Amino acid sequence: MSSTPVSLEEEYMKNPDLKKEDIETLKQWAQSQQNIPEIKEIQLILFHHSCYYNLEDTKSCIQIYYSLRMSTPDLFDNRCLSQPELKKATEVLRYGAFPIKDPNGYQIMFHGLQDYDPSRYVLADALKVLFMGVEACTYVEGTVPGYIFLFDMTGVRLGHITRLSLTLLKKVLTYIQDAIPVRLKAIHIINTLPLIDKVMFLMKPFMKKELLKMIHFHSSNNEEIQKYLPKPCIPVDFGGDLPSCSEMQGM
C-alpha cells in the first residue's frame, strides 16, 4: 500500500456531493465544541462522507467518536506497532487490507488468527490493529464507497470467547455503528463454528437492526463467500486469485 496521503483536491473532485461550504460549517462547529480537538479538513471529509453528507448526522458521529476516544484508551491510545502489546498482537493475528477492491469499489479488511493459543489473544489489541488498518487505508485512499470486514473463525476456541469483555464489546459496537468514519457495508464471518452463537448472544443486545442485516455467516465452503466476493478480490485461502492471507499480512 502506498504511503502517500490522499489530497483534498482529489476528494472534492471524486465526490460531487461533497460541498466545501459544508466542511467549513463543520469546521466552525467543531471549533465551538469544548471536547473536540482541532480536526483536519481531510478528517472532516471522511466523517461527512461516512454520514452520507448529512450535517447533523456528521456532528453526532464526530461527538461520539471523540467521546469514545477519551473513554476507551485501551482501543485508541498507544497505537504504535512497535509497542510490545501490539507487536504480540501482530504475531497472533492474520490481518490486512486486500489490494483489490470488490466490484462496488469496497475495501475489504481481513482479520483472523495465526496463533490459536487463547492465552495470547487480547481483544482490545486485536481490535486496535483492525481499526488502525482502517485508518491507514483512509490516510492513503481517502473516501471509498464502502468497507467490508471479513473475519475468519479458524482456530477460535471457547478459551477465546471467555476472554471477551462485554463492556469493551459494547463500546466497539457503538464505534462501528455510530462513529467510525467510513461507510461499513458488510461483515462476513467465515469458517463459522457453533461458538458464533455464544458470541452473537453477547453482542446482539447492543446491535441495531441495520448492523444485523450486514452480517453474513459462511461455513468452510468457499463457494458461499464467493457469492458475495468474487475470486479476483479474495485470497487463495478462500478459493480466490489473490496471494494467501499470510503473504498479504499487514497490507
TILUMMI-173513 format. One line per 3 residues: number of its first residue (from 1); their letters; for each residue x, y, z of C-alpha. Coordinates in nm, 4 decimals. Example, Ala and Ser with C-alpha at 12.3 -4.5 7.8 and 13.67 -1.06 7.14 Angstrom:
1) AS) 1.2300 -0.4500 0.7800  1.3670 -0.1060 0.7140
! end
This chain:
1) MSS) 0.0000 0.0000 0.0000  0.1270 0.3454 -0.0877  0.2242 0.5789 0.1968
4) TPV) 0.1293 0.8952 0.0066  -0.1750 1.0617 0.1659  -0.4799 1.1478 -0.0391
7) SLE) -0.5122 1.5163 -0.1289  -0.8049 1.7454 -0.0561  -0.8292 1.8247 -0.4272
10) EEY) -0.8782 1.4550 -0.5063  -1.1569 1.4298 -0.2513  -1.3535 1.7256 -0.3844
13) MKN) -1.3082 1.6009 -0.7414  -1.4238 1.2442 -0.6808  -1.7195 1.3352 -0.4569
16) PDL) -1.9576 1.5716 -0.6397  -2.1936 1.5733 -0.3383  -1.9140 1.6966 -0.1112
19) KKE) -1.9537 2.0716 -0.0630  -1.6744 2.2960 0.0582  -1.9264 2.5134 0.2449
22) DIE) -2.0487 2.2112 0.4435  -1.6947 2.1309 0.5522  -1.6459 2.4946 0.6547
25) TLK) -1.9681 2.4748 0.8582  -1.8419 2.1606 1.0303  -1.5041 2.3195 1.0945
28) QWA) -1.6628 2.6199 1.2659  -1.8963 2.3961 1.4630  -1.6088 2.1729 1.5817
31) QSQ) -1.4108 2.4763 1.6950  -1.7033 2.5779 1.9162  -1.7119 2.2405 2.0948
34) QNI) -1.5102 2.2115 2.4153  -1.4422 1.8376 2.3994  -1.3420 1.8165 2.0336
37) PEI) -0.9793 1.8856 1.9350  -0.8777 2.0557 1.6128  -0.9841 1.8360 1.3210
40) KEI) -0.8021 1.8372 0.9894  -1.0091 1.9049 0.6808  -0.9492 1.5578 0.5386
43) QLI) -1.0830 1.4054 0.8603  -1.3949 1.6210 0.8416  -1.4425 1.4997 0.4848
46) LFH) -1.4174 1.1376 0.5997  -1.6762 1.1928 0.8724  -1.9112 1.3780 0.6386
49) HSC) -1.8792 1.1148 0.3655  -1.9421 0.8331 0.6149  -2.2681 1.0070 0.7130
52) YYN) -2.3771 1.0490 0.3502  -2.3304 1.4277 0.3713  -2.5940 1.4826 0.6411
55) LED) -2.4634 1.7664 0.8593  -2.6459 1.6742 1.1797  -2.5526 1.3074 1.1485
58) TKS) -2.1911 1.4107 1.0908  -2.1871 1.6248 1.4054  -2.3262 1.3359 1.6086
61) CIQ) -2.0697 1.0982 1.4577  -1.7831 1.3321 1.5485  -1.9075 1.3788 1.9049
64) IYY) -1.9411 1.0050 1.9655  -1.6036 0.9390 1.8020  -1.4131 1.1724 2.0326
67) SLR) -1.6127 1.0671 2.3371  -1.5131 0.7054 2.2719  -1.1507 0.8008 2.2162
70) MST) -1.1447 0.9639 2.5592  -1.3330 0.6865 2.7402  -1.1667 0.3850 2.5751
73) PDL) -0.7873 0.4269 2.5948  -0.7315 0.0526 2.5528  -0.8587 0.0912 2.1947
76) FDN) -0.7314 0.4337 2.0989  -0.4089 0.5007 2.2931  -0.0548 0.3638 2.2381
79) RCL) -0.1182 0.2846 1.8724  0.2366 0.2140 1.7577  0.3038 -0.1352 1.6228
82) SQP) 0.6422 -0.1357 1.7971  0.4628 -0.1381 2.1338  0.5138 -0.4828 2.2958
85) ELK) 0.1382 -0.5477 2.3218  0.0724 -0.4659 1.9572  0.3842 -0.6479 1.8412
88) KAT) 0.2446 -0.9589 2.0091  -0.0961 -0.8948 1.8515  0.0583 -0.8887 1.5038
91) EVL) 0.2138 -1.2287 1.5794  -0.1194 -1.3705 1.6949  -0.3331 -1.2263 1.4145
94) RYG) -0.3641 -1.2578 1.0403  -0.4795 -0.9191 0.9201  -0.4626 -0.6670 0.6397
97) AFP) -0.6388 -0.4789 0.3620  -0.6807 -0.6762 0.0407  -0.5166 -0.4961 -0.2548
100) IKD) -0.8127 -0.5486 -0.4900  -1.1476 -0.3907 -0.4069  -1.4758 -0.5663 -0.4759
103) PNG) -1.6839 -0.4779 -0.7871  -1.8567 -0.1973 -0.5948  -1.5241 -0.0396 -0.5035
106) YQI) -1.5486 -0.1567 -0.1419  -1.2256 -0.2026 0.0530  -1.2018 -0.5456 0.2180
109) MFH) -1.0365 -0.5659 0.5618  -0.9357 -0.9169 0.6742  -0.8994 -1.0338 1.0337
112) GLQ) -0.8228 -1.3809 1.1683  -0.5832 -1.5852 1.3817  -0.2455 -1.7340 1.3001
115) DYD) -0.1688 -1.8331 1.6607  -0.4594 -2.0317 1.8057  -0.3497 -2.0162 2.1729
118) PSR) -0.6306 -1.8319 2.3590  -0.3922 -1.7147 2.6316  -0.2110 -1.4958 2.3781
121) YVL) -0.5271 -1.3319 2.2439  -0.6193 -0.9869 2.3761  -0.9439 -0.8484 2.2339
124) ADA) -0.8549 -0.4809 2.2773  -0.5215 -0.5225 2.0992  -0.6785 -0.7263 1.8174
127) LKV) -0.9440 -0.4623 1.7571  -0.6870 -0.1857 1.7815  -0.4927 -0.3487 1.4969
130) LFM) -0.8131 -0.3738 1.2900  -0.9079 -0.0094 1.3395  -0.5512 0.1082 1.2791
133) GVE) -0.5663 -0.0759 0.9473  -0.8863 0.1047 0.8530  -0.7289 0.4394 0.9413
136) ACT) -0.4199 0.3550 0.7365  -0.6470 0.2896 0.4374  -0.8317 0.6195 0.4806
139) YVE) -0.4972 0.8009 0.5034  -0.3974 0.6732 0.1588  -0.7318 0.6174 -0.0137
142) GTV) -0.9403 0.8911 0.1447  -1.3090 0.8209 0.0946  -1.4142 0.4979 -0.0751
145) PGY) -1.7693 0.3780 -0.1483  -1.7616 0.1335 0.1403  -1.5757 -0.1115 0.3638
148) IFL) -1.6245 -0.4834 0.4164  -1.4923 -0.6626 0.7255  -1.4007 -1.0274 0.6655
151) FDM) -1.3470 -1.2309 0.9843  -1.2095 -1.5858 0.9738  -1.3033 -1.8018 1.2758
154) TGV) -1.0449 -2.0705 1.2012  -0.8733 -2.1592 1.5289  -1.1247 -1.9826 1.7527
157) RLG) -1.1983 -2.1827 2.0687  -1.4080 -2.1450 2.3818  -1.0979 -2.0027 2.5500
160) HIT) -1.1087 -1.7053 2.3134  -1.4764 -1.6416 2.3915  -1.4154 -1.6385 2.7675
163) RLS) -1.1592 -1.3608 2.7156  -1.4165 -1.1261 2.5616  -1.5109 -0.8175 2.7613
166) LTL) -1.8780 -0.7259 2.7426  -1.8008 -0.3640 2.8320  -1.5455 -0.3373 2.5527
169) LKK) -1.7717 -0.5135 2.3011  -2.0472 -0.2630 2.3748  -1.8107 0.0288 2.3055
172) VLT) -1.6796 -0.1351 1.9887  -2.0319 -0.1803 1.8588  -2.1085 0.1833 1.9347
175) YIQ) -1.7953 0.2786 1.7422  -1.8693 0.0792 1.4273  -2.2389 0.1727 1.4273
178) DAI) -2.2213 0.5402 1.5196  -1.8670 0.6757 1.4988  -1.6320 0.5022 1.2559
181) PVR) -1.5563 0.7500 0.9735  -1.6159 0.5042 0.6891  -1.9212 0.3526 0.5245
184) LKA) -1.9413 -0.0015 0.6588  -2.1302 -0.2127 0.4055  -2.0971 -0.5742 0.5194
187) IHI) -1.9408 -0.8078 0.7735  -1.8635 -1.1601 0.6547  -1.7745 -1.4247 0.9132
190) INT) -1.6253 -1.7336 0.7521  -1.5425 -2.0833 0.8779  -1.8110 -2.0359 1.1402
193) LPL) -1.8352 -2.2649 1.4412  -2.1204 -2.3312 1.6870  -1.9340 -2.0886 1.9149
196) IDK) -2.0579 -1.7999 1.6999  -2.3981 -1.8382 1.8653  -2.2395 -1.7584 2.2016
199) VMF) -2.0676 -1.4502 2.0589  -2.3865 -1.3254 1.8965  -2.5779 -1.3836 2.2203
202) LMK) -2.3367 -1.1450 2.3940  -2.3425 -0.8830 2.1209  -2.6990 -0.8840 1.9925
205) PFM) -2.8482 -0.6615 2.2685  -2.6161 -0.3797 2.1559  -2.6661 -0.4189 1.7816
208) KKE) -2.9014 -0.2126 1.5689  -3.1088 -0.3898 1.3066  -2.9068 -0.2146 1.0328
211) LLK) -2.5878 -0.3813 1.1562  -2.7546 -0.7196 1.1973  -2.8597 -0.7068 0.8322
214) MIH) -2.4969 -0.6516 0.7283  -2.3686 -0.9700 0.8934  -2.3323 -1.2863 0.6849
217) FHS) -2.2160 -1.6233 0.8185  -2.0375 -1.8776 0.6000  -1.9188 -2.2347 0.6512
220) SNN) -1.5860 -2.3621 0.5225  -1.7367 -2.3938 0.1732  -1.5538 -2.1337 -0.0375
223) EEI) -1.8419 -2.1155 -0.2836  -2.0530 -1.9437 -0.0166  -1.8223 -1.6444 0.0271
226) QKY) -1.7684 -1.6244 -0.3498  -2.1390 -1.5460 -0.3938  -2.0614 -1.2124 -0.2270
229) LPK) -1.6928 -1.1563 -0.3007  -1.5661 -1.2732 -0.6419  -1.2376 -1.4579 -0.6835
232) PCI) -1.0271 -1.1623 -0.8087  -1.0656 -0.9773 -0.4772  -1.0141 -1.2601 -0.2243
235) PVD) -0.7061 -1.4701 -0.1412  -0.6291 -1.8248 -0.2420  -0.7161 -1.9343 0.1143
238) FGG) -1.0833 -1.8885 0.0226  -1.0614 -2.0068 -0.3375  -0.9691 -1.6659 -0.4775
241) DLP) -0.6962 -1.5339 -0.7046  -0.5026 -1.3135 -0.4602  -0.1945 -1.4368 -0.2718
244) SCS) -0.2527 -1.6067 0.0632  -0.3500 -1.4065 0.3711  -0.0080 -1.4787 0.5203
247) EMQ) 0.1655 -1.3310 0.2160  -0.0534 -1.0194 0.2344  -0.0131 -0.9782 0.6114
250) GM) -0.0337 -0.6115 0.7105  -0.1008 -0.4831 0.3557
! end
